[in-house]
Amino acid sequence: MRTQDLTMGFIGCGRVGRTLARALANAGYRVSAAWSRDPSALQRFAGEVPGAKPCHAAQQVIDRCDFIWITVADDAIEPVVQSLRWSPRHRVVHCSGATGLAALRKARHDGAQTGGFHPLQMFANPEVALRGLPGCTVGIAAADGGFAAELGEIATRLGCVPFQVPEGSRALYHASAYYVGPFLIALLREASLLWKSFGGTEQQTLDALLPLLAGTVAAVKDAGLAKGMGGCVARGDVGTVAKHLDALHDLSTDAQALYRDLALRTVPMGLERGTLSRDGAARIHSVLCEAPASRKAHRVKAYL
């Protein structure tokens, strides 16, 4: 049976489930049932996805539908799947980035096809996430090659780019996303704390730095990682690096340590870019690795 002809159901009605269900319905798939342990989440899901019937138990979704999306919290995937009865007619897919297919082994033991479908997207707000799905990569996993192709077709119909993640590599794949997801937000937070120290607000920080972030992304898309990187390390500007370190040390030794660790990782890209000489790289490395221990460390209240 074609995937488009299958009835789809969701176990879990949080932000990921709500986003994917709407995207699938918009792409012509039949989302016909859902269950959540949170009644308000279930009602919200049903109100957003026409034709999706709220169920009183997860097993009802399985009995009604052919294609089951498991969109519960990562640690709940295996216990939920273990507690339910499956059959060979089922396709069962979780949407976790780091979880392997072993979490679905009960469904596979019962004869179902199993897989993973993880959009590389932030799901803080389903409305924003839904608009951001087209063009994003989806990490696909399936033991069966035919089912992997089927999941890839779904990703393509949603406007996404399928990428087969080798089993055993999902944790690394998922960790990589954190560097441009939550960790990037953490870096923006660090920047906002620096602005706070000289009177700036979080909103002023974002107003100032988000255009810079957009320009950085545009430069990388145009030229790649090394060629798209500018800044004082790439220029070999030792004096500016030293000024940064001194200022950060006066503010917070932790902030200085984070800057040092990140700056050291840009040195190889400066060399690859061709704007940083070997001698310049050595001088930058020396400055970054020499902590000004003689300076009294303290934190200003604005940074706390």
C-alpha positions as CSV (number, residue, x, y, z in Angstrom):
1,M,0.0,0.0,0.0
2,R,1.3,3.5,-0.8
3,T,2.3,5.7,2.1
4,Q,-0.2,8.3,1.0
5,D,-3.0,5.7,1.4
6,L,-2.1,4.8,5.0
7,T,-3.8,6.2,8.0
8,M,-1.4,8.0,10.3
9,G,-1.6,8.4,14.1
10,F,0.4,10.2,16.7
11,I,1.3,9.0,20.2
12,G,2.4,12.2,21.9
13,C,1.0,15.6,21.1
14,G,3.7,18.0,22.1
15,R,5.4,20.6,19.9
16,V,7.1,18.0,17.6
17,G,4.0,16.0,17.1
18,R,1.8,19.1,16.5
19,T,4.3,20.4,13.9
20,L,4.8,17.2,12.0
21,A,1.1,16.3,12.0
22,R,0.2,19.6,10.5
23,A,3.0,19.3,7.9
24,L,1.9,15.8,6.9
25,A,-1.8,16.9,6.7
26,N,-0.8,19.9,4.5
27,A,1.2,17.5,2.3
28,G,-1.9,15.3,1.7
29,Y,-1.3,12.5,4.3
30,R,-4.2,11.2,6.3
31,V,-3.6,12.0,10.0
32,S,-6.6,10.3,11.6
33,A,-5.9,9.7,15.4
34,A,-3.8,10.9,18.3
35,W,-3.3,10.3,22.0
36,S,-1.5,12.1,24.7
37,R,-1.3,11.7,28.5
38,D,-2.0,15.5,28.6
39,P,-5.7,16.1,27.8
40,S,-5.2,19.7,27.0
41,A,-2.4,18.9,24.5
42,L,-4.6,16.3,22.9
43,Q,-7.4,18.8,22.4
44,R,-5.0,21.4,21.0
45,F,-3.7,18.8,18.5
46,A,-7.2,17.8,17.4
47,G,-8.1,21.4,16.9
48,E,-5.1,22.0,14.7
49,V,-5.3,18.9,12.6
50,P,-8.7,18.4,10.9
51,G,-9.8,14.8,10.9
52,A,-7.6,13.7,13.8
53,K,-9.7,11.9,16.3
54,P,-8.6,12.2,20.0
55,C,-8.2,8.7,21.6
56,H,-8.5,7.8,25.2
57,A,-5.6,5.3,25.1
58,A,-2.5,4.9,23.0
59,Q,-3.6,1.4,21.9
60,Q,-6.6,2.9,20.3
61,V,-4.3,4.9,18.0
62,I,-2.5,1.7,17.0
63,D,-5.7,-0.2,16.4
64,R,-7.1,2.6,14.2
65,C,-3.9,3.5,12.2
66,D,-1.3,1.9,10.0
67,F,1.6,4.4,10.4
68,I,2.4,5.4,14.0
69,W,4.5,8.4,14.9
70,I,6.0,8.2,18.4
71,T,6.6,11.8,19.4
72,V,6.9,11.4,23.2
73,A,10.0,12.5,25.1
74,D,13.1,10.5,24.2
75,D,13.4,8.6,27.5
76,A,9.7,7.6,27.1
77,I,10.0,6.0,23.6
78,E,11.0,2.5,24.6
79,P,8.7,2.2,27.6
80,V,5.7,3.4,25.5
81,V,6.5,1.0,22.7
82,Q,7.1,-1.9,25.0
83,S,3.6,-1.4,26.6
84,L,1.7,-1.7,23.3
85,R,0.6,-4.4,20.9
86,W,1.8,-4.2,17.3
87,S,1.2,-6.1,14.1
88,P,2.9,-6.6,10.7
89,R,0.7,-4.0,9.1
90,H,2.2,-1.3,11.2
91,R,5.0,1.2,10.4
92,V,6.4,2.7,13.6
93,V,8.6,5.7,13.6
94,H,10.2,7.7,16.4
95,C,11.3,11.3,16.0
96,S,14.3,11.4,18.3
97,G,17.7,12.5,17.0
98,A,19.9,10.5,19.5
99,T,17.8,7.4,20.0
100,G,18.6,4.2,18.1
101,L,16.1,1.8,16.5
102,A,16.6,-0.6,19.5
103,A,14.0,1.5,21.4
104,L,11.4,0.2,18.9
105,R,12.4,-3.5,19.2
106,K,9.1,-4.6,20.7
107,A,7.2,-3.3,17.6
108,R,9.8,-4.9,15.3
109,H,9.4,-8.2,17.3
110,D,5.7,-8.0,16.7
111,G,6.3,-7.7,12.9
112,A,6.1,-4.0,12.3
113,Q,8.6,-2.0,10.2
114,T,10.5,0.5,12.4
115,G,12.4,3.7,11.7
116,G,13.6,7.1,12.8
117,F,12.6,10.5,11.3
118,H,14.3,13.5,13.0
119,P,13.9,17.0,11.5
120,L,16.9,19.2,12.2
121,Q,14.7,22.0,13.4
122,M,14.0,23.9,16.6
123,F,10.5,23.1,17.9
124,A,10.2,25.8,20.6
125,N,7.1,27.2,18.8
126,P,5.1,24.9,16.4
127,E,4.1,27.8,14.2
128,V,7.7,28.9,13.7
129,A,8.9,25.3,13.3
130,L,6.2,24.6,10.7
131,R,7.4,27.5,8.6
132,G,11.0,26.4,9.0
133,L,10.5,22.8,7.9
134,P,11.0,23.3,4.2
135,G,14.6,23.0,3.4
136,C,15.7,21.4,6.7
137,T,17.5,18.1,6.8
138,V,15.7,15.0,8.2
139,G,17.8,12.3,9.8
140,I,16.4,9.0,8.5
141,A,17.0,5.6,10.0
142,A,15.5,2.2,9.1
143,A,16.7,-1.4,9.1
144,D,14.9,-2.1,5.9
145,G,16.1,-0.3,2.8
146,G,12.6,-0.1,1.3
147,F,11.3,1.6,4.5
148,A,14.2,4.0,4.6
149,A,13.3,5.0,1.0
150,E,9.7,5.5,2.1
151,L,10.7,7.7,4.9
152,G,12.9,9.7,2.5
153,E,10.0,10.2,0.2
154,I,7.9,11.6,3.1
155,A,10.7,14.0,4.0
156,T,10.9,15.1,0.3
157,R,7.1,15.6,0.2
158,L,7.4,17.9,3.2
159,G,10.0,19.9,1.4
160,C,12.9,18.6,3.5
161,V,16.2,16.9,2.6
162,P,16.5,13.3,3.7
163,F,19.8,12.1,5.1
164,Q,20.4,8.5,6.1
165,V,22.1,8.4,9.6
166,P,24.0,5.1,10.1
167,E,22.8,3.2,13.1
168,G,25.3,3.7,15.9
169,S,26.0,7.3,14.8
170,R,22.7,9.0,15.9
171,A,24.1,10.3,19.1
172,L,26.9,12.1,17.3
173,Y,24.6,13.3,14.6
174,H,22.3,14.7,17.3
175,A,25.1,16.2,19.3
176,S,26.3,18.1,16.1
177,A,23.0,19.8,15.9
178,Y,23.4,21.3,19.4
179,Y,26.3,23.4,18.2
180,V,24.0,25.4,16.0
181,G,20.9,25.0,18.1
182,P,20.9,25.2,21.9
183,F,24.7,26.0,22.1
184,L,24.3,28.9,19.7
185,I,21.6,30.3,21.9
186,A,23.9,29.8,24.9
187,L,26.5,31.9,23.0
188,L,24.0,34.6,22.3
189,R,23.2,34.5,26.0
190,E,26.9,35.0,26.8
191,A,27.0,38.0,24.4
192,S,23.9,39.5,26.1
193,L,25.7,39.2,29.5
194,L,28.6,41.2,28.1
195,W,26.2,43.8,26.8
196,K,24.5,43.9,30.2
197,S,27.8,44.7,31.8
198,F,27.9,48.0,29.9
199,G,24.2,48.8,30.2
200,G,22.7,47.0,27.2
201,T,19.6,45.0,27.4
202,E,18.9,41.5,25.9
203,Q,16.7,43.0,23.2
204,Q,19.4,45.5,22.3
205,T,21.9,42.6,22.1
206,L,19.6,40.7,19.7
207,D,18.9,43.8,17.6
208,A,22.6,44.3,17.2
209,L,23.9,40.8,16.8
210,L,21.2,38.9,14.9
211,P,21.9,40.8,11.7
212,L,25.6,39.9,12.3
213,L,24.6,36.3,12.7
214,A,22.6,36.4,9.5
215,G,25.6,37.9,7.7
216,T,27.8,35.2,9.1
217,V,25.5,32.5,7.8
218,A,25.3,34.2,4.4
219,A,29.1,34.3,4.2
220,V,29.4,30.6,5.1
221,K,26.8,29.6,2.5
222,D,28.7,31.6,-0.1
223,A,32.3,30.5,0.7
224,G,32.3,27.6,3.2
225,L,33.4,27.5,6.8
226,A,37.0,28.8,6.6
227,K,36.6,31.2,3.7
228,G,33.4,32.6,5.3
229,M,35.1,33.4,8.6
230,G,36.4,36.9,9.4
231,G,37.5,38.4,12.7
232,C,40.7,39.3,14.5
233,V,42.1,35.7,14.7
234,A,41.7,35.3,11.0
235,R,43.5,38.6,10.4
236,G,46.3,37.7,12.8
237,D,45.4,40.8,14.9
238,V,47.2,39.8,18.1
239,G,46.6,43.1,19.8
240,T,42.9,42.9,19.5
241,V,42.9,39.4,20.9
242,A,44.9,40.5,23.9
243,K,42.5,43.4,24.5
244,H,39.5,41.0,24.4
245,L,41.3,38.7,26.9
246,D,42.1,41.5,29.3
247,A,38.6,42.9,29.2
248,L,37.0,39.5,29.7
249,H,39.3,38.6,32.6
250,D,38.3,41.8,34.4
251,L,34.6,40.7,33.9
252,S,34.8,37.0,34.5
253,T,37.5,34.3,34.4
254,D,34.8,31.9,33.1
255,A,33.9,34.2,30.2
256,Q,37.6,34.6,29.4
257,A,38.1,30.8,29.4
258,L,35.2,30.3,27.0
259,Y,36.5,32.9,24.7
260,R,40.0,31.3,24.7
261,D,38.6,27.9,24.0
262,L,36.5,29.1,21.1
263,A,39.3,31.4,19.7
264,L,41.8,28.5,19.7
265,R,39.4,26.5,17.5
266,T,39.3,29.3,14.9
267,V,43.1,29.4,14.4
268,P,43.2,26.3,12.0
269,M,40.4,27.9,9.9
270,G,42.4,31.2,9.8
271,L,45.3,29.2,8.4
272,E,43.1,27.4,5.9
273,R,41.5,30.7,4.9
274,G,45.0,31.9,4.0
275,T,44.8,35.3,5.9
276,L,46.6,34.0,8.9
277,S,50.3,33.2,8.6
278,R,52.1,30.4,10.5
279,D,54.0,33.0,12.5
280,G,50.7,34.9,13.2
281,A,49.0,31.7,14.3
282,A,51.9,31.0,16.7
283,R,51.6,34.5,18.2
284,I,47.8,34.2,18.5
285,H,48.2,30.8,20.1
286,S,50.7,32.1,22.6
287,V,48.5,35.0,23.6
288,L,45.5,32.8,24.0
289,C,47.3,30.3,26.2
290,E,48.9,32.8,28.5
291,A,46.4,33.6,31.2
292,P,47.0,37.0,32.9
293,A,47.3,35.4,36.4
294,S,48.6,38.6,38.0
295,R,45.3,40.3,37.4
296,K,42.8,40.0,40.2
297,A,39.8,37.9,39.1
298,H,36.3,39.1,39.9
299,R,32.8,39.2,38.6
300,V,30.8,42.3,38.1
301,K,27.1,42.1,39.2
302,A,25.9,42.7,35.7
303,Y,27.4,39.4,34.5
304,L,25.7,37.3,37.2
